[in-house]
Amino acid sequence: MAKILVVDDNAYTRQMLTAILVPEGHEVIGADDGSQLIDLYEANNPDLVMLDVVMPNVDGITAAKDLLKAHPDARIIIESAQQATALQKEAEDMGIVGYVPKPFDVETITAVLKEALK
């Protein structure tokens, strides 16, 4: 199916997403910090990036802006416990293709992924 780069500082969250995505046939590459995003993107050429918003060092919004500047065709889904509509609006305006709220719901992840991978 798709190669997905999951960037989240929480190891449990990365494991949970891997447990959801791999049985669906996706390949998952994990990273724990937004500062690694561009290097990992260029090394792995993923179909999609799932990116946490709140991370130390480089937050998800900054990392997404940097990635989209370097690779405008990158497909990014942000994930966040922040249910703020303003965050979703900012993400859409940047060109981010999806938003997944935490805590995760398998059906929501599946629906957002399906839409983002069209």
N, C-alpha and C positions, 0 to 999 in steps of 0.2 A: 504494500500500500504506500505509505509515506515515511520519509525520514524526518523525525521531529527532534529538534533541539530544545530541551527543557532547561531553563535557567531559573533556579530558585535557590535561595540560601538555606532553605530548610531541607535536610536530607530526607526526612519522612515524607514531605510533599513530593519530592522527586521520585521516591519509591512508590508512592501511591499513584502518581501519574503513569509511571512505568507499568505498574500492575494493571492499570486500565487500558493503556495504549497497546502494549505488546500482544495481548490476546486478540486484539482487533486487527493484528497483522502489521502494525507499525514498528519501525526501528526507532529506538529512543537513544539519544545522546544526552547526557546530563552535565550540567555545570552549576557551580554554586555562587557565581558572582557575575554581575553585568559587565565587569571589566574584561571578561574573557569572551564576550559575545562575538565581536567582529572576527577575532582569530579563529574561534571555533566554527563560525559560519563559513568563513573562507576555506577552512580545512575540510569541512564535511559537506558543504553545499546542501543543507537540509531543504526540504519542501516547505517546512513550517517551523516557526519559533514560538514556543510558549514561554512567556516572560513574566516573572513576578514583578510587581511594582515596587514593593518595599524591600530593599536589600542594602547591606552595608557597601561602602566604597562607591559603587556606581549603581544608582537606582534604576528601575526598569524603564521609566519614561526617558531618562537621559540616554540609556543604552539603546532604546528603540530609535530615538532621534538620530543617534550616531550611526546605527546600522542602516536606517533608511537613507541617510545622506550618502553613505558609501555604496549601498545596494538598494536603490529605489524600488526594485521589484520584490524585495523580501516580504514574505507574508508573516505577520506577527499577530499572535493572540496574547493579550495581557490577562494575567490572573491576579486577583486581589481580594482581600477581605474587606476592602473599602467599597461600600455599596454606592458610592457617590456618583450621581448622574453627571456631574461636572467632569469627573475622571473619564467616564465613558465618552463624553462629548469631545474632550481633548484628544483621546485616543483615536476616535473616528476622524477628527480633523487632521491628525498626523498621517493617516493612511493605515492605521492598524485595523486588521480585518475581523477581529473578534474580541470578546470580553467574557471571561469565565469567573464568576464569583466564587470565593471561598466561604465556607467549606464546599468542597466539590460535590457535584451531583453527576453521576455517570451519564445520565441521559442528556444533561446540559452540555457536558464535554463532547459527547458524541455528536450532538446537533451542531455545535459551534464548529467542530472540526470538519464536519461534512460540508458546511457552508464555506469555510475558509479554503478548503481544498478543491473547490469547483474550478 
